[in-house]
Amino acid sequence: MIDHEQAGQDRTEPTSPSTQLTEPHGPAGSPLPPAGEPNGQRPPDSVNFSHYGEQGIQAYNLHLNGDQAIPTPITETDAAYKASQDGRFVPPRNTDQWAAAAKQLDEYGILVLCAALGTGRRTAAVRLLRTVRNSSPAIFDLDPEWSKPSVRPLPKEAATGYILDLSDLPEQPSERLGTDLARHGEELRKKDSFLVILATPADWYGHWAEPTLPFTVRLESPEARALVAAELQAHHRGERVAWLDGKEFADIWKANPSARAAWRLADRLIQTSGAEQIQEIVDEFGDWHTEVENLLSKDRARGNDSQLLSTRVTVWAGALLDGGQRSSVIRAADDLLTRLGLERKPANVLTDATTSSRLDAAEIACNGDRAFHDTTKEGLPAAILRHLWDEFPTQHELLRRWAIGIAADRTVPEEDARLVTTALLKLAVHRHDRAILDGLASDLKGPRRILAVETLTEAAGDAEFGRYVRDRLRQWMDAKTPSDNKVELVIEICGGTWGIHQPALALTRLGKAAGHKEFGSATVIHAFRQLTLRRPEAVRKAVDQWLSDAENRHDDETLRRQTLGAFLALVSSDEGTDLILDDTHDPEARLRIIHAWQKLLSTDDAVEAVVTQLSRWHERFQEDPDRREAVVDALADIFTPPSLRSSLDRLMVTEQSAIHPFWREVLVQAANRYQASKEASAS
């Protein structure tokens, strides 16, 4: 499918203050500095990481908490990038505003494209950034993570283009935002960089937005026919452009639909096998409105309201479960009738029409035990659901509870429940209905949580809707006491395919989730292991960042708990252990790692899980000729403070009451280092 609204590190190192008695030592036995602030100064707001994209290197911050904007490169494979190319790009209908947009971006360094969703705003933004001053800068989407919009976390790299989507603002921004954006544009302009903001008229107004008026442009969609023709040409279907002059399309061109709708039509014309399907495509493009109305009005002429309602409910249930077992369709229909106040006791069911009659009345055909709406009308089930939500806006809450309840019902086979969640995802994306996805996240629990994971994983990567989903994942984990179901849901999403594709965004949410789970949680360990296997560098740099932040913000108990939970989960797999051990060769990183272990050993509810992992290290490395010495050396640093050695009692003695040579060596080295540090301090 064509989707053009579609929309990724250097490190400041602490220096060494004076040595303390209980501090660990470096690989050569020399004292290491204690945890603290570099140079006695307040730590910098960020530790920078380098993001490598196909179009260049971009710096970004990756904190567990606080404001940040994570850049994702827009490459030549991006749909909007392709659609912005010469010979394919179709400018907006209001050409005067489009011409002004290019001039204003060049003059102010910043531009607000104010237009409704689906008008091709992002494609227009990419086009502007690619052609401004003929500089062809590297272009990035910015994914902000903030409590309120602010310019503070926005990057200002030289010769770079940025796109920031500020649609659907949850609340009115601060009064200073407009002024700050104007100044931010000036700073970007000096660096030959540019920012395009995507906004909607419903959000971008008020006193705070007035300073942005000189560089705000209201755009319309391109001419629909021209856009469809350009897409046909771009996909080597130039001979089909002549189809667009047919009478079947006359009403479409007269209506001049949005860019999103025009791209959808173009996609169908590109994929079709021949001209004989044009009328069907046009009907589908019209959302099968006539056909759906006919389906829902079959019994109205006979004046039988109960039969009319029964038929309609079956039509809707069939659309929700298209391709599902016919028993599931009838169960869903009966459930909705019950929610509407109609009794469905055995006597009511047995005196009602038979299943076959009910399906026939709704024009639902069966193939074996599977029930389908008219398969010759592509997209009809989705059109029925959209019609239901469009035509009965006062019943959305009831309809959501009904549909999600069917997916959550364990008497409904999981494969049928998956049909429901797939249909609801399409509906939610089409309507930007956040309540549907929130309901799936809240109500699909236990064995059915996997359906919520699948649905939200796909939604998180959606071009327009994804930002909302990603924000929700973060907001749930920012809550003080989220439900365990929500925490598990976020962990599974972050450790899955979405986390692999967008590790920077997933890791912040996973780190937050780790703070809500018990130390040594199997699900957190599994998620970190999956990301370590596929995105080891992202994991390494993220955890190092968090450890650094925790060192510099001693009073932030939330950050401490999140960081320690994430660190322990990471080192609880062989892959994560190897990642951390590799970092011990760097003195500053080693210090942060040693401190993390020491903090874990000082945390009562973490000790059991810590001892378990240290036992794994013993088993893994005691006979390893290549790494045994380095591991013992690191463990000696960890146990240098005498107050932490009580945990060694459980590790040192074998079942035969003998002393493990491995742990004896650790203890001897730790004691020697403590004594050396004590003597050095006294001299």
C-alpha positions, 0 to 999 in steps of 0.5 A: 500500500502507498502511504506518503504520510509515513513518516534513530553517539560521542560521550562526555566523560567524567574526570577523577576527583579524590579517591575514597577508602571504599572505592574500587580499583582499575584493571591494574589495581590503581585507584579509581575515582568515586561516583560524582559530578565531573570536575565538581561541576553540575553534570551536563544535561545530556551525554551525546550518542552518534546516530548513524543513518543512511544520510549521515550522522546525527547526535541525540540524547537517550535519557530515561527521564527528561525532555529529549527529541530522538531523530530518525533519518528519512532515507530514499526508501521512505515513501514521502521521500520517494513522492517528493522527487522531481517528476512525481511530486504534485504541489498543493492546490493553493500554489501561492501559499506553496510558493510562500512556504519555500521563501519563508523557510529560507528566510526564517529557518523554520516553517509551520505547515498547518493542514489537516491530516491526510493532506500530504503535509509530510511529503510537502515538508520533505520536498521543501527540505530537499530543495531549500537553497538547493542544499539537499541536507540530511533530513530527520524526523524528530520523535519528541519525548517531553511533558510539554512542547519545548525547543530545549531538546530540539537538535541544532546540527549544521546542514540538517533538515528536521521535521517535527509533528506537533499535531493533536497537542494534548494541551495548550503549549506554554505562552513562550513556545511561539517566541522560542520557535522563532528564535530556534529558527534563527539559530538553525538558519545560521547553521544552514539548517531548517525545521518544518513543523507539521500542525493542524488548524485545530491546534495551531492557534491562540496567543502563544502561536502568534509569533509563528504567523510570519512563517506559518502556511496553510496548505491544501491537498494536491489536485487529486487527479494530477496526484493519481496520474503522477503515481501511475507514471511513477509505478510504470503504469503510464498507459492507465492514465487514460482511464482517469478520463472515464465517466466513472471517475467524474464524481471523484474529480469533482469532489477533489478528495484528500491526498491520502484518499488519492494515494489510496485510489492510485494504489488500487489502480496500480494493483488491479489486473485490468480496466474491467475492475474500474467500477469495482474500484470506484465503488470501493473508493466510495466505501461501498456506501450504497451497498452498506446502506442496503444491507442495513435497511433490508427489513425496514420496509416491513416495519419489523424493528426487532428483525431490522436490529437483529440483521444489522447486528449480524452484519456488524458482527460479520464485519468484525469477524470476517473470515471467522468461525460462524459460531463466533459471528453469532456469539458476537451478534448475541453479545451486542444484542445483550448489551442493547438490552435484549434478552438472549436466554436459551428460550430467546435464542431457541425461538429466534431464527436459526444461525443459517437464517440470520447469516443469510439475512445479513448476506453473509456466506459460509465457506465450510465453518468460516463466515464471509461478507461478499468477497467480490467487494474488496474492503467491504467488512472494513467499510461496514465498520467505518460506516457503523462508527460514522453513522452512530457517533453517540454509541462509540463507547458501547461499540468499543466495549462490545468489539474489544470484549469479543477479542478478550472473550476466551471462548472465542478462538484466538485466531478469530479474536485476532481478526477482531483486533486486526479490524479494530486496528484498521478502524482506529488508524482510519479514524485516529480513534485513540480510545480503541487502542487504549481499550485493547491495551487495558482489556486484553489480559493474560493469554490474550495480551499477545493480541494487544502486543501485536496490535500496538506493535503495528500501530506504533510504526504507523505513519500518523498514528504511531506517535500517539501510540509511542507516547502512550507506551511512555505515559503508562510507564511514567505513571507511579503505579501502572497495572502489571498488565500494562507493564508486561504489555510495554515490555513485550512490545519493546522487546519485540519487532518494534524495539528492533526497528526503533531501539532508541524509542523502545529502550527508554520505555523498556528502562522505565518498565524495568523500574516497575518490575521486581529485580530479576524479572524474566520478562525484562531479562528476555526483552533486553536479551532480544534487543542485545542480540539484534541492537547491541550497540544501541543497548550498550550506549543506552545503559551506559547513558543511564548509569551516567545519569544515575551517578550524577543524580543521586537523589532521583530514586525513580531513575536509580530504580529504573537504571538498576533494574535495567542493568541487572536485566542486561547482565542476566543474559550471556549476551548482556554480560559480554556487552558489559564486560567489554565496557570494563576496559574503559576506565570511566565506563568500568567505574559506572559498572562497578558502582551499579553492582555495588548499589544492587548489592546494597539494595535489599530486594535486589540481593537475591537476584544479584547473587543468582547472577553472580553464581552464573558468572562463577559457573561460566567463567571459573574455567575460562582461560581467556576471561577468568582473570578479567572477571575476577578483577572486576568482581574484586573491585565490586567487593572492595568495600567490606560492607558488601562482602556478606553476599560472598558467604552464600557464594564461597562455600560449596555443598561439601563445605569447601571454599570455591577457589574462584571466590577465594581469589576474589575475596583476597584481591578485594581485601588487598585493594581495600587495605592498599586504599586505606594505607594510601589514604593515611599516608 
